[in-house]
Amino acid sequence: MSAGELFWDVVPYVTLAVFGVGTWWRHRYDKFGWTTRSSQLYEHRLLRIASPLFHFGILVVIVGHVIGLVIPQSWTDAVGMSEQVYHNQALVLGAIAGVATLTGALLLVYRRRTRGPVFMATTWNDKLMYAVLLAAIIAGLTTTVLGAGVVGEESNYRETVSPWFRSIWILQPRGDLMAQASLAFHIHVAIALALFALWPFTRLVHAFSAPVTYLFRPYIVYRSRDVARKDELVGSPPRRRGW
């Protein structure tokens, strides 16, 4: 077994361990830090453009990764989708989603660098996270272009990267398959592993916080102090809060 095969066999499990234990630790001992540390109050004009671009773009990117890594090539062949059709749609949708995600991320970084109050609220942890995140997005766009054969020879990652990815989850790692992939995919996956290892210790943990209870919370009553004082004088009973 070569050093490359050993790397792709072992490092994913180390990353998963750090990701899982780190997320548990953060939720157990740092619940007050489990937040995006929103800076919307400091600046909102750029945020209204950058945030939707990044978040909607990254959602499409995630769906594309799930389809490309989880669904075997034999399944798409069974439904009559040729390899050329698959790569064309992956190139078009992946490029659009990738460019939108990259544009949104660059605008978020630009906003943090050029808006004083936002920059003051930016930690070294945030800077490291943004650097790795941007590197992952750029590497992903590169593999999208190279994998589709737009530049250079076409590389079918569904014969190397995808089977390797699935083998990790069934505890039968095939590092030899990942070792056969091109250098661009090696770089992209290595950066992605680094990002997931950092994930629990950055603001990215907010991705696991779905505001489900918000749908069922009592409504908030806003009233002036004069109205509140008048109610106290009259002695009216408190109104029931809730839906």
C-alpha positions in Angstrom: 0.0 0.0 0.0 1.4 3.4 -1.0 1.5 6.5 1.1 -1.2 8.0 -1.0 -3.6 5.1 -0.6 -2.9 5.1 3.2 -3.7 8.8 3.3 -7.0 8.4 1.6 -7.8 5.4 3.8 -7.1 7.0 7.2 -7.5 10.8 7.0 -11.2 10.7 6.2 -11.9 8.8 9.5 -9.7 11.3 11.4 -11.7 14.1 9.9 -15.0 12.4 10.8 -13.8 11.9 14.4 -12.8 15.5 14.8 -16.0 16.7 13.2 -18.2 14.5 15.4 -16.5 15.0 18.7 -15.9 18.7 18.0 -19.5 19.3 17.2 -20.6 17.4 20.4 -18.1 19.4 22.5 -19.2 22.7 21.0 -22.9 22.0 21.7 -22.2 20.7 25.2 -19.8 23.3 26.4 -20.2 26.3 24.2 -23.9 26.7 23.6 -23.7 30.5 23.9 -21.1 30.5 21.2 -23.2 28.4 18.9 -24.2 31.3 16.7 -23.3 33.1 13.4 -22.3 36.2 15.4 -24.5 38.1 12.9 -23.2 41.5 11.8 -26.4 42.6 10.1 -26.8 45.5 12.5 -23.4 46.9 11.4 -24.1 46.7 7.6 -27.0 45.3 5.7 -26.8 46.6 2.1 -24.1 44.3 0.9 -25.3 41.5 3.1 -28.7 41.5 1.4 -26.9 40.7 -1.9 -24.1 38.5 -0.7 -25.9 36.3 1.8 -28.6 35.0 -0.6 -26.1 34.4 -3.4 -23.8 32.4 -1.1 -26.5 30.4 0.7 -28.7 29.5 -2.3 -25.6 28.8 -4.3 -24.1 26.5 -1.7 -27.4 24.6 -1.4 -27.3 23.7 -5.1 -23.7 22.8 -4.8 -24.5 20.4 -1.9 -27.3 18.8 -3.9 -24.9 18.4 -6.8 -22.3 16.8 -4.6 -24.8 14.4 -3.1 -26.0 13.3 -6.6 -22.4 13.0 -7.9 -21.0 11.1 -5.0 -23.8 9.1 -3.6 -25.7 7.9 -6.8 -23.7 5.3 -8.6 -23.0 5.6 -12.4 -24.9 2.4 -13.0 -28.1 4.0 -11.7 -28.0 6.9 -14.2 -27.1 4.4 -16.9 -30.1 2.3 -16.0 -32.5 5.3 -16.5 -31.0 6.0 -19.9 -28.8 9.0 -19.0 -25.7 8.9 -21.1 -22.3 9.9 -19.6 -22.2 12.9 -22.0 -25.6 14.2 -20.9 -24.7 13.7 -17.2 -21.4 15.7 -17.5 -23.1 18.5 -19.5 -25.8 19.1 -17.0 -23.2 18.8 -14.1 -21.1 21.4 -15.9 -23.9 23.8 -16.5 -25.6 23.6 -13.1 -22.3 23.2 -11.2 -20.7 26.2 -12.9 -23.8 28.4 -12.3 -24.1 27.4 -8.6 -20.3 27.6 -8.1 -20.0 31.0 -9.6 -23.0 32.3 -7.5 -21.4 30.7 -4.3 -18.0 32.2 -5.0 -19.4 35.6 -5.8 -21.4 35.6 -2.6 -18.4 34.5 -0.6 -16.1 37.1 -2.1 -18.7 39.8 -1.4 -18.9 38.6 2.2 -15.2 38.8 2.6 -15.1 42.2 0.9 -17.8 43.4 3.2 -15.8 42.2 6.3 -12.6 43.9 5.1 -14.0 47.2 4.0 -16.7 47.9 6.6 -15.1 49.1 9.8 -17.6 47.7 12.4 -17.8 44.4 10.6 -14.0 44.1 10.4 -13.7 44.9 14.1 -16.1 42.0 14.8 -14.1 39.6 12.7 -11.8 37.1 14.5 -8.8 35.2 13.4 -11.0 32.1 13.5 -13.3 33.8 10.9 -10.4 34.7 8.7 -9.1 31.1 8.7 -12.5 29.8 8.0 -13.1 32.2 5.0 -9.7 31.3 3.6 -10.3 27.6 3.6 -13.9 28.0 2.4 -12.8 30.1 -0.6 -10.1 27.6 -1.4 -12.6 24.8 -1.3 -15.0 26.7 -3.6 -12.3 27.6 -6.1 -10.9 24.1 -6.1 -14.5 22.8 -6.7 -15.0 25.0 -9.7 -11.7 23.9 -11.1 -12.6 20.3 -10.8 -16.0 21.0 -12.4 -14.3 22.5 -15.5 -11.6 19.9 -15.7 -13.9 17.0 -15.0 -16.2 17.9 -17.8 -13.2 18.2 -20.2 -13.7 21.9 -20.9 -9.9 22.3 -20.3 -7.7 19.3 -20.8 -8.7 15.7 -20.8 -12.1 14.7 -19.4 -11.9 13.0 -16.0 -14.7 10.7 -14.9 -14.7 11.1 -11.1 -17.6 8.7 -10.8 -15.2 5.9 -11.4 -12.7 7.0 -8.8 -13.8 9.7 -6.3 -17.4 8.6 -5.9 -16.7 4.9 -5.2 -14.0 5.9 -2.7 -16.5 8.3 -1.0 -19.1 5.5 -0.7 -16.5 3.0 0.6 -15.7 5.3 3.5 -19.2 5.1 4.8 -19.4 1.3 4.6 -16.1 1.0 6.5 -14.3 -0.6 3.5 -12.1 2.3 2.4 -10.7 2.1 -1.2 -7.9 4.6 -1.0 -6.5 3.0 -4.2 -9.4 4.4 -6.2 -9.0 7.9 -4.8 -5.2 7.7 -5.6 -6.1 7.2 -9.2 -8.0 10.5 -9.5 -6.4 13.6 -10.9 -4.4 16.1 -8.9 -7.2 18.6 -9.1 -9.6 16.2 -7.3 -6.9 15.4 -4.7 -6.5 19.1 -3.9 -10.3 19.7 -3.8 -11.0 16.7 -1.5 -8.0 17.5 0.8 -9.2 21.1 1.3 -12.8 19.8 1.9 -11.5 17.5 4.6 -9.6 20.4 6.2 -12.8 22.5 6.1 -14.9 19.8 7.8 -12.2 19.4 10.5 -12.5 23.2 11.2 -16.3 23.2 10.9 -17.2 22.5 14.6 -14.9 25.3 15.8 -16.2 28.1 13.6 -19.4 29.9 12.9 -20.3 27.3 10.3 -22.0 25.2 13.1 -25.1 27.4 12.6 -25.8 25.2 9.6 -27.1 22.6 12.1 -29.5 25.0 13.8 -32.8 24.9 12.1 -35.3 27.5 13.5 -38.1 25.0 13.8 -39.4 26.3 17.2 -39.7 29.8 15.6 -42.8 28.5 13.8 -44.6 27.8 17.2 -43.3 30.6 19.5 -45.8 33.1 20.9 -46.1 36.3 19.0 -44.4 39.4 20.5 -46.5 42.3 21.6 -45.0 45.7 21.0 -46.6 48.7 22.8 -45.5 52.0 24.1 -44.7 52.8 27.7 -47.7 55.1 27.9 -50.1 52.3 26.9 -48.4 50.0 29.5 -48.7 52.7 32.2 -52.4 53.2 31.3 -53.1 49.5 31.6 -51.5 49.4 35.0 -53.6 52.3 36.2 -56.9 50.9 35.0 -55.9 47.5 36.4 -57.0 45.5 33.4 -56.0 41.8 33.5 -53.0 40.7 31.4 -53.8 39.5 28.0 -53.0 35.9 27.0 -50.0 35.6 24.8 -49.7 33.1 22.0 -51.5 32.1 18.9 
